[in-house]
Amino acid sequence: MTERITKDTQLCMSLSARPSNIGTRFHNYLYRELGLDYVYKAFTTSDITAAIGGVRALGIRGCAISMPWKEDVIPLVDQMTESAAAIESVNTIVNDDGRLVAYNTDYLAIRNLLASHGVSPSDDFAVLGSGGMAKAAVAALTDAGFTNGHVVARNSRTGPALAAKYGHRWADSLGDLRPALILNATPVGMAGGPQAEELPVPRPAVEAARTVFDVVAFPAETPLIRLARELDRRVITGAEVIALQAAEQFVLYTGVRPSDEQVARASAYSRETP
């Protein structure tokens, strides 16, 4: 982040129903470290159409999109790149001289984390949810070779559609399913939400799992992750997802790729209490 903000300083931002400081601290840390004339700020809105219009009209360079607007912004952009179009979900908008181009960096982060944590494609899985993050997760799992899975979602329209698109099955609840991999792509466990202290699945399902993956980034230690650690299960956290996907956003916004060490430092800094 520049020492002095001027008329030439590039603004990047995020839009989330419940903003946190994670992305703000991550990006601004790297701007400072790399000496870039950028600044990053988190926002929420009650009018997503007007907010995206503001990104275009004010020349805001980049905008991260979080739940619940990953699909709502699709008609508001000018171009959907392959990463966003393939799963019909947007988590990143880049403003190229008034032309809004949409990407999805969640997909890449999830696929890389499955590989780096050694999760076997032979494991059966359940993805909880059918929104934008669930779409990224199911696509990443399928493309990584996972063939035996369920989309678990109460929405009887989007749930079956997501499962069918990738050749998996749909269930409106976990019920008696006991998958080896549980991936939570719902807001259950998110700080500040109405279900912040709840589990998205019953305890016996966590006991039966080998891997628990929670994409909720704030807090990093959700109730689901805490329980999985207590049971000595392999865990993948939303903090890991947000670091990897944010690093790709950083490159899209600035054209500069930080080193792995710089990303790790920015990620650690982003999770510290201000």
C-alpha positions in Angstrom: 0.0 0.0 0.0 1.3 3.4 -0.9 2.5 5.8 1.8 0.4 8.5 0.4 -3.0 8.1 -1.2 -3.4 10.3 -4.3 -5.8 10.7 -7.2 -3.7 8.0 -9.0 -3.9 5.4 -6.3 -5.8 2.3 -7.5 -8.7 1.2 -5.4 -9.6 -2.5 -5.0 -12.5 -3.7 -2.9 -14.6 -6.6 -1.7 -18.4 -7.0 -1.4 -19.7 -9.4 1.2 -22.9 -9.7 3.3 -20.7 -9.8 6.4 -17.3 -8.1 5.6 -14.2 -9.1 7.5 -10.7 -7.7 7.6 -9.1 -10.8 6.2 -9.0 -9.7 2.5 -8.3 -6.1 3.4 -5.3 -7.0 5.5 -4.0 -9.6 3.0 -4.1 -7.3 0.0 -2.8 -4.2 1.8 0.0 -6.2 3.3 1.2 -7.2 -0.1 0.7 -3.7 -1.5 3.0 -2.3 1.2 5.6 -5.1 0.8 5.8 -4.7 -3.0 5.5 -0.9 -3.0 2.4 -0.8 -5.1 0.2 2.3 -5.4 -3.0 0.5 -4.4 -5.4 0.4 -1.5 -8.0 -2.2 -0.6 -11.3 -1.8 1.3 -14.1 -4.1 2.3 -17.8 -3.1 1.8 -21.3 -4.5 2.1 -24.4 -3.3 0.2 -28.1 -3.5 0.1 -28.1 -2.9 -3.6 -25.7 -5.1 -5.6 -26.7 -3.7 -8.9 -25.8 -0.1 -7.8 -22.6 -1.4 -6.2 -21.3 -3.0 -9.4 -22.4 0.1 -11.3 -20.2 2.0 -8.9 -17.2 -0.3 -9.6 -17.6 0.6 -13.3 -18.3 4.3 -13.0 -15.6 5.1 -10.4 -12.9 3.1 -12.1 -12.4 0.7 -9.2 -9.8 -1.7 -10.5 -10.9 -4.9 -8.8 -13.8 -6.2 -6.8 -14.0 -9.5 -4.9 -17.5 -11.0 -4.6 -18.6 -13.1 -1.7 -21.8 -14.8 -0.6 -24.6 -14.2 -1.4 -23.8 -12.4 -4.7 -21.6 -14.8 -6.7 -24.4 -15.5 -9.2 -26.3 -12.2 -8.9 -23.5 -10.3 -10.5 -23.4 -12.4 -13.7 -25.8 -10.2 -15.6 -24.0 -7.1 -14.4 -20.6 -7.8 -16.0 -19.4 -7.5 -19.6 -17.4 -10.7 -20.0 -17.4 -14.1 -18.2 -14.0 -15.8 -18.5 -13.9 -19.6 -18.7 -13.3 -20.0 -15.0 -16.5 -18.2 -14.1 -18.7 -19.2 -17.1 -18.0 -22.9 -16.6 -19.5 -22.9 -13.1 -21.8 -19.9 -13.5 -20.3 -18.3 -10.4 -18.2 -15.1 -10.0 -15.8 -14.3 -7.1 -13.6 -11.7 -8.9 -14.3 -8.7 -11.1 -11.6 -6.8 -12.9 -12.3 -3.4 -14.4 -10.4 -2.9 -17.6 -11.1 0.7 -18.5 -14.8 0.4 -17.8 -15.2 -3.2 -19.1 -16.0 -5.6 -16.3 -14.5 -9.0 -16.7 -15.5 -11.8 -14.3 -13.3 -14.7 -13.0 -13.6 -17.4 -10.4 -10.4 -18.1 -8.3 -12.3 -20.2 -5.7 -12.2 -23.2 -8.1 -8.4 -23.2 -8.4 -7.9 -22.8 -4.7 -10.1 -25.7 -3.8 -8.6 -28.0 -6.4 -5.0 -27.1 -5.3 -5.9 -27.7 -1.6 -7.4 -31.1 -2.3 -4.2 -32.2 -3.9 -1.8 -30.6 -1.4 -3.6 -32.2 1.5 -3.5 -35.6 -0.2 -7.3 -36.2 -0.4 -7.8 -39.3 -2.5 -10.2 -39.1 -5.5 -11.5 -42.5 -4.6 -13.1 -41.0 -1.5 -16.8 -40.4 -1.6 -17.9 -36.9 -0.8 -20.8 -34.7 0.2 -20.8 -31.0 -0.7 -23.1 -29.0 1.5 -24.9 -26.2 -0.4 -25.7 -25.3 -4.0 -24.7 -21.7 -4.3 -21.6 -20.1 -5.9 -19.0 -21.7 -3.6 -20.6 -25.1 -3.8 -20.5 -24.8 -7.6 -16.8 -24.1 -7.5 -16.3 -27.0 -5.1 -18.2 -29.6 -7.1 -16.5 -28.6 -10.3 -13.1 -28.8 -8.6 -13.8 -32.2 -7.1 -15.1 -33.6 -10.4 -12.2 -32.2 -12.4 -9.8 -33.7 -9.8 -11.2 -37.2 -10.5 -13.8 -37.6 -7.7 -16.7 -39.6 -9.1 -18.7 -40.7 -6.1 -20.5 -37.7 -4.5 -23.6 -36.0 -3.3 -24.7 -32.4 -3.4 -26.6 -31.9 -0.1 -28.9 -28.9 -0.4 -32.4 -28.0 0.7 -33.1 -26.1 -2.5 -35.0 -28.5 -4.7 -34.2 -26.6 -7.9 -30.5 -25.7 -7.6 -29.4 -28.8 -5.7 -30.5 -31.4 -8.2 -29.3 -29.2 -11.1 -25.8 -28.9 -9.7 -25.6 -32.6 -9.0 -26.8 -33.6 -12.4 -24.5 -31.2 -14.2 -21.5 -33.1 -12.9 -22.9 -36.6 -12.7 -23.4 -36.8 -9.0 -26.4 -37.3 -6.8 -28.6 -34.9 -4.8 -30.0 -35.2 -1.3 -32.0 -32.6 0.6 -30.3 -33.6 3.8 -27.3 -35.6 4.9 -29.5 -38.2 6.5 -27.7 -41.5 6.9 -24.9 -40.6 4.4 -21.5 -40.9 6.0 -19.0 -39.7 3.3 -15.3 -39.8 3.7 -15.0 -36.2 2.6 -17.4 -33.5 4.0 -17.1 -30.1 2.3 -19.2 -27.3 3.8 -20.1 -24.6 1.3 -22.9 -23.0 3.3 -22.8 -20.1 5.7 -23.3 -22.3 8.8 -20.5 -21.5 11.2 -19.7 -18.1 9.8 -19.0 -15.4 12.4 -21.7 -12.9 12.8 -24.3 -15.1 11.2 -27.4 -16.6 12.8 -25.8 -20.1 12.8 -22.3 -19.0 13.9 -22.1 -21.7 16.7 -23.8 -24.5 14.8 -22.6 -27.6 13.0 -23.7 -28.0 9.3 -23.8 -31.8 9.8 -24.5 -34.1 12.8 -21.5 -35.2 14.9 -21.7 -38.9 13.8 -21.0 -37.7 10.2 -17.8 -36.0 11.3 -16.8 -39.0 13.3 -17.2 -41.2 10.2 -15.3 -38.8 7.9 -11.6 -38.9 7.0 -11.4 -35.3 5.7 -13.4 -32.2 6.7 -13.2 -29.2 4.5 -15.0 -26.0 5.6 -14.8 -23.1 3.1 -16.0 -20.6 5.7 -13.0 -18.3 6.2 -14.1 -16.3 9.2 -13.4 -17.6 11.7 -10.8 -20.0 10.5 -11.7 -22.4 13.4 -15.4 -22.9 12.8 -17.4 -25.2 15.0 -17.0 -27.9 12.3 -13.3 -27.5 12.0 -12.9 -27.5 15.8 -14.8 -30.7 16.1 -12.8 -32.3 13.3 -9.6 -31.4 15.0 -10.8 -32.9 18.3 -11.5 -36.1 16.4 -8.1 -36.0 14.7 -9.5 -35.8 11.2 -7.7 -34.2 8.3 -8.9 -30.6 8.0 -8.8 -28.0 5.3 -9.9 -24.5 6.3 -11.5 -21.6 4.7 -8.5 -19.5 5.7 -6.4 -21.7 3.3 -9.0 -21.2 0.6 -9.1 -17.4 1.0 -5.3 -17.1 0.9 -4.9 -19.0 -2.4 -7.9 -17.4 -4.1 -6.8 -14.0 -2.9 -3.3 -14.5 -4.3 -4.8 -15.1 -7.7 -7.0 -12.1 -7.4 -4.0 -10.0 -6.4 -2.3 -11.0 -9.7 -5.4 -10.2 -11.7 -5.7 -6.7 -10.1 -2.0 -5.7 -10.2 -0.2 -7.9 -12.8 2.3 -8.8 -10.1 2.7 -12.3 -8.7 4.0 -12.4 -5.1 6.3 -15.2 -4.0 4.9 -18.2 -2.0 6.7 -16.8 1.0 5.1 -13.4 0.6 1.6 -15.0 0.2 2.2 -17.0 3.4 3.2 -13.9 5.4 0.2 -12.0 4.1 -2.1 -14.8 4.9 -0.7 -15.1 8.5 -1.0 -11.3 8.9 -4.6 -11.3 7.6 -5.7 -13.7 10.4 -4.1 -11.7 13.2 -6.4 -9.7 15.4 -5.9 -6.0 14.4 
